[in-house]
Amino acid sequence: LMANGRTKPSAKTSLSTFIYNRREGTFLGRTGKSWGIF
């Protein structure tokens, strides 16, 4: 358990969430706007 009471996500879940995070709308940790600026 983590400090917030949740279980730690599996490595596969963490990697797939890093690649595309639906909740935050990010791809590789960046938003579409930040990719445009880059």
RONUNU-977490 format. One record per atom (N, C-alpha, C, O): x, y, z; residue number from 1; atom name. Coordinates in Angstrom, 1 decimal. Layout:
<pts>
+--------+--------+--------+-----+------+
|      u |      v |      w |  nr | atom |
+--------+--------+--------+-----+------+
|      X |      Y |      Z | NUM |   CA |
...
+--------+--------+--------+-----+------+
</pts>
This chain:
<pts>
+--------+--------+--------+-----+------+
|      u |      v |      w |  nr | atom |
+--------+--------+--------+-----+------+
|    0.8 |   -1.2 |    0.0 |   1 |    N |
|    0.0 |    0.0 |    0.0 |   1 |   CA |
|    0.9 |    1.3 |    0.0 |   1 |    C |
|    1.9 |    1.3 |    0.6 |   1 |    O |
|    0.4 |    2.2 |   -0.7 |   2 |    N |
|    1.1 |    3.5 |   -0.7 |   2 |   CA |
|    0.5 |    4.4 |    0.4 |   2 |    C |
|   -0.5 |    4.1 |    1.0 |   2 |    O |
|    1.1 |    5.6 |    0.6 |   3 |    N |
|    0.7 |    6.5 |    1.6 |   3 |   CA |
|   -0.8 |    7.0 |    1.5 |   3 |    C |
|   -1.5 |    7.2 |    2.5 |   3 |    O |
|   -1.3 |    7.0 |    0.2 |   4 |    N |
|   -2.6 |    7.5 |    0.0 |   4 |   CA |
|   -3.6 |    6.3 |    0.1 |   4 |    C |
|   -4.8 |    6.5 |   -0.1 |   4 |    O |
|   -3.2 |    5.1 |    0.5 |   5 |    N |
|   -4.1 |    4.0 |    0.8 |   5 |   CA |
|   -4.3 |    3.2 |   -0.5 |   5 |    C |
|   -5.1 |    2.2 |   -0.4 |   5 |    O |
|   -3.8 |    3.5 |   -1.6 |   6 |    N |
|   -4.0 |    2.8 |   -2.8 |   6 |   CA |
|   -2.8 |    1.8 |   -3.0 |   6 |    C |
|   -1.7 |    2.0 |   -2.4 |   6 |    O |
|   -3.1 |    0.8 |   -3.8 |   7 |    N |
|   -2.0 |   -0.1 |   -4.1 |   7 |   CA |
|   -1.2 |    0.4 |   -5.3 |   7 |    C |
|   -1.6 |    1.2 |   -6.1 |   7 |    O |
|    0.1 |    0.1 |   -5.3 |   8 |    N |
|    1.0 |    0.5 |   -6.4 |   8 |   CA |
|    0.6 |   -0.1 |   -7.7 |   8 |    C |
|    0.4 |   -1.3 |   -7.8 |   8 |    O |
|    0.4 |    0.7 |   -8.8 |   9 |    N |
|    0.1 |    0.1 |  -10.1 |   9 |   CA |
|    1.2 |   -0.8 |  -10.6 |   9 |    C |
|    2.4 |   -0.5 |  -10.3 |   9 |    O |
|    0.9 |   -1.7 |  -11.4 |  10 |    N |
|    2.0 |   -2.6 |  -12.0 |  10 |   CA |
|    2.8 |   -1.7 |  -13.0 |  10 |    C |
|    2.4 |   -0.7 |  -13.4 |  10 |    O |
|    4.0 |   -2.2 |  -13.3 |  11 |    N |
|    4.9 |   -1.5 |  -14.1 |  11 |   CA |
|    4.3 |   -1.4 |  -15.5 |  11 |    C |
|    4.5 |   -0.3 |  -16.2 |  11 |    O |
|    3.6 |   -2.4 |  -16.0 |  12 |    N |
|    3.0 |   -2.3 |  -17.3 |  12 |   CA |
|    1.9 |   -1.2 |  -17.4 |  12 |    C |
|    1.9 |   -0.4 |  -18.3 |  12 |    O |
|    1.1 |   -1.1 |  -16.3 |  13 |    N |
|    0.1 |    0.0 |  -16.2 |  13 |   CA |
|    0.8 |    1.3 |  -16.2 |  13 |    C |
|    0.3 |    2.3 |  -16.8 |  13 |    O |
|    1.8 |    1.4 |  -15.4 |  14 |    N |
|    2.5 |    2.7 |  -15.3 |  14 |   CA |
|    3.1 |    3.2 |  -16.6 |  14 |    C |
|    3.0 |    4.3 |  -17.0 |  14 |    O |
|    3.7 |    2.2 |  -17.3 |  15 |    N |
|    4.3 |    2.6 |  -18.6 |  15 |   CA |
|    3.2 |    3.0 |  -19.6 |  15 |    C |
|    3.4 |    3.9 |  -20.3 |  15 |    O |
|    2.1 |    2.2 |  -19.7 |  16 |    N |
|    1.1 |    2.5 |  -20.6 |  16 |   CA |
|    0.4 |    3.9 |  -20.3 |  16 |    C |
|    0.0 |    4.6 |  -21.2 |  16 |    O |
|    0.3 |    4.2 |  -19.0 |  17 |    N |
|   -0.2 |    5.5 |  -18.6 |  17 |   CA |
|    0.7 |    6.6 |  -19.0 |  17 |    C |
|    0.3 |    7.7 |  -19.3 |  17 |    O |
|    2.0 |    6.4 |  -18.8 |  18 |    N |
|    3.0 |    7.4 |  -19.2 |  18 |   CA |
|    2.9 |    7.6 |  -20.7 |  18 |    C |
|    3.0 |    8.8 |  -21.1 |  18 |    O |
|    2.8 |    6.6 |  -21.5 |  19 |    N |
|    2.7 |    6.8 |  -23.0 |  19 |   CA |
|    1.5 |    7.6 |  -23.4 |  19 |    C |
|    1.6 |    8.5 |  -24.1 |  19 |    O |
|    0.3 |    7.2 |  -22.9 |  20 |    N |
|   -0.9 |    7.9 |  -23.1 |  20 |   CA |
|   -1.8 |    7.9 |  -21.9 |  20 |    C |
|   -2.3 |    6.9 |  -21.5 |  20 |    O |
|   -1.9 |    9.1 |  -21.3 |  21 |    N |
|   -2.8 |    9.3 |  -20.1 |  21 |   CA |
|   -4.1 |    9.9 |  -20.5 |  21 |    C |
|   -4.2 |   11.1 |  -20.8 |  21 |    O |
|   -5.1 |    9.1 |  -20.6 |  22 |    N |
|   -6.5 |    9.6 |  -21.0 |  22 |   CA |
|   -7.0 |   10.6 |  -20.0 |  22 |    C |
|   -7.6 |   11.6 |  -20.4 |  22 |    O |
|   -6.8 |   10.4 |  -18.7 |  23 |    N |
|   -7.3 |   11.3 |  -17.7 |  23 |   CA |
|   -6.7 |   12.7 |  -17.8 |  23 |    C |
|   -7.5 |   13.6 |  -17.7 |  23 |    O |
|   -5.5 |   12.8 |  -18.1 |  24 |    N |
|   -4.8 |   14.1 |  -18.3 |  24 |   CA |
|   -4.7 |   14.6 |  -19.7 |  24 |    C |
|   -4.4 |   15.7 |  -20.0 |  24 |    O |
|   -5.0 |   13.6 |  -20.7 |  25 |    N |
|   -4.9 |   14.0 |  -22.1 |  25 |   CA |
|   -3.4 |   14.2 |  -22.5 |  25 |    C |
|   -3.2 |   15.1 |  -23.4 |  25 |    O |
|   -2.5 |   13.5 |  -22.0 |  26 |    N |
|   -1.1 |   13.7 |  -22.3 |  26 |   CA |
|   -0.5 |   12.5 |  -23.1 |  26 |    C |
|   -1.0 |   11.3 |  -22.9 |  26 |    O |
|    0.5 |   12.7 |  -23.9 |  27 |    N |
|    1.2 |   11.7 |  -24.7 |  27 |   CA |
|    2.7 |   11.9 |  -24.3 |  27 |    C |
|    3.2 |   13.0 |  -24.5 |  27 |    O |
|    3.3 |   10.8 |  -23.8 |  28 |    N |
|    4.7 |   10.9 |  -23.3 |  28 |   CA |
|    4.9 |   12.0 |  -22.3 |  28 |    C |
|    5.9 |   12.7 |  -22.2 |  28 |    O |
|    3.8 |   12.3 |  -21.5 |  29 |    N |
|    3.9 |   13.3 |  -20.4 |  29 |   CA |
|    3.7 |   14.7 |  -20.9 |  29 |    C |
|    3.8 |   15.6 |  -20.0 |  29 |    O |
|    3.4 |   14.9 |  -22.1 |  30 |    N |
|    3.2 |   16.3 |  -22.6 |  30 |   CA |
|    1.8 |   16.4 |  -23.3 |  30 |    C |
|    1.2 |   15.5 |  -23.8 |  30 |    O |
|    1.2 |   17.6 |  -23.2 |  31 |    N |
|   -0.1 |   17.9 |  -23.8 |  31 |   CA |
|    0.2 |   18.3 |  -25.3 |  31 |    C |
|    1.3 |   18.5 |  -25.7 |  31 |    O |
|   -0.9 |   18.3 |  -26.1 |  32 |    N |
|   -0.8 |   18.7 |  -27.5 |  32 |   CA |
|   -0.2 |   20.1 |  -27.6 |  32 |    C |
|    0.6 |   20.3 |  -28.5 |  32 |    O |
|   -0.6 |   21.0 |  -26.7 |  33 |    N |
|   -0.1 |   22.4 |  -26.8 |  33 |   CA |
|    1.4 |   22.4 |  -26.5 |  33 |    C |
|    2.2 |   23.1 |  -27.2 |  33 |    O |
|    1.9 |   21.6 |  -25.5 |  34 |    N |
|    3.3 |   21.6 |  -25.2 |  34 |   CA |
|    4.1 |   21.0 |  -26.3 |  34 |    C |
|    5.3 |   21.3 |  -26.5 |  34 |    O |
|    3.6 |   20.0 |  -27.0 |  35 |    N |
|    4.3 |   19.4 |  -28.2 |  35 |   CA |
|    4.4 |   20.4 |  -29.3 |  35 |    C |
|    5.4 |   20.5 |  -30.0 |  35 |    O |
|    3.3 |   21.2 |  -29.5 |  36 |    N |
|    3.4 |   22.3 |  -30.5 |  36 |   CA |
|    4.4 |   23.3 |  -30.3 |  36 |    C |
|    5.1 |   23.8 |  -31.2 |  36 |    O |
|    4.6 |   23.7 |  -29.0 |  37 |    N |
|    5.7 |   24.6 |  -28.6 |  37 |   CA |
|    7.0 |   24.0 |  -28.8 |  37 |    C |
|    8.0 |   24.7 |  -29.2 |  37 |    O |
|    7.2 |   22.8 |  -28.5 |  38 |    N |
|    8.4 |   22.1 |  -28.6 |  38 |   CA |
|    8.9 |   22.1 |  -30.0 |  38 |    C |
|   10.0 |   21.5 |  -30.3 |  38 |    O |
+--------+--------+--------+-----+------+
</pts>
